[in-house]
């Protein structure tokens, strides 16, 4: 009898482990090998997205599900060929307590087309990568550090901070926020037609372009051409500070 009671006492613990295991296993982990110039698209609804360069030769993606209802959300992988494509899908009409954050490592020596790195409710961080990059957040900050290539970044309710190590390739760049600051650092040899504006914030630049204030009403702007003006560079905020300085 004593032996039977001991088994019954242990059984709930074993069952709890069995139930918990699938929740732990739901985290996403995968490696991808795509060619230089391949496309990378990673989007989440709630959660941070962090992308960083490293010395490896494959793209490593970790997706972490968090929150009470994490088992209800799915990480949808439609990657194929030279394209990594990951997004998060929630059930219809679900007021879920769940988020998915991504931690991504890419070979720093390879040029990629980061077609879209975004979060609706979370921060986006990209650092030490090379290529064409579009980073976006709705309710969160976008922070781009030590990148080479062409960059565009935007936030609705959050700050945008960008530091470009070197410009590579042809194409325009745009940085914007609605209720946040936009801070851009670019190489001293920047070649671009520049347009900067802020409706109700300050405007700062150490490049030789003219800053103007409206005679009537709020708002500041700056326009100018550096070098041959080989690309368009637009920097704007509605209610935040705007700055363009040398790295």
C-alpha positions, 0 to 999 in steps of 0.5 A: 500500500505504501508503495502504491501511494508513492507511485501516485505521488510521483505521477502528477509530477511526471504528467506535469513534465509531459504537458510542459515539454511541448510548450518548451519545444515550440520555440523556433530554431533553424539555419539557412544557407542563401547566396549573396544578394538573397532576401531576408524578411522577418516580421512579428506582431508583438516582440523584439527583432534583433539581427546581428552580423557574426563570423559564421557562414549560415543564417541562424534564426531563433524565435522565442514564444512568450506569454500565457497563450504562446501555444496559440501563435505560429511561426510561419516559415515560407522560406525557399531558394535564396529567400528567408521569409518568417512571420508570426500568425495569430488565431482570428479574433484572438486577444492573446497574451503572446509574443514572439521575439526573434534573434537572428545571426547573419554572416557579416561578410555577405551582402543580403537584401534585408527586404523587411525587418519589422515589429508592430509592438516591439523594438527592432535592432540591426547591427554589423550587417551589409546590404540593402536594409528596410527596418520598421516598427509601429510601437517601438524603437528602430536602432541600426548600428554599424551597417554598410549599404543602403538603409531605410528605417521608420517608426510610428511611435518610437525613435529611429537611430541609424549609424551607417559605416559606409554607403554601398550601391545605388538607391535612395534612403528614407528615415522617418518617425511620427512621434519620435526622434530621428537621428542619422549618422552618415559618412563624411563623404555622403553624396546625396540630395538631402531633405530634412524636416520636423513639424514641432521638433528641432533640426540639427546637421553638421553637413554644409546644407542650409537650415530654414525656419518657417516665418509663420507657424512651427516647422524647420527644414533643411535642403542641400546637395552634397557631392553629385547628389547621386541619391535622395536622402529624406529625414523627417519627424512630425513631433520629434527632433531630427539630426544628420551628422558625420560618423 
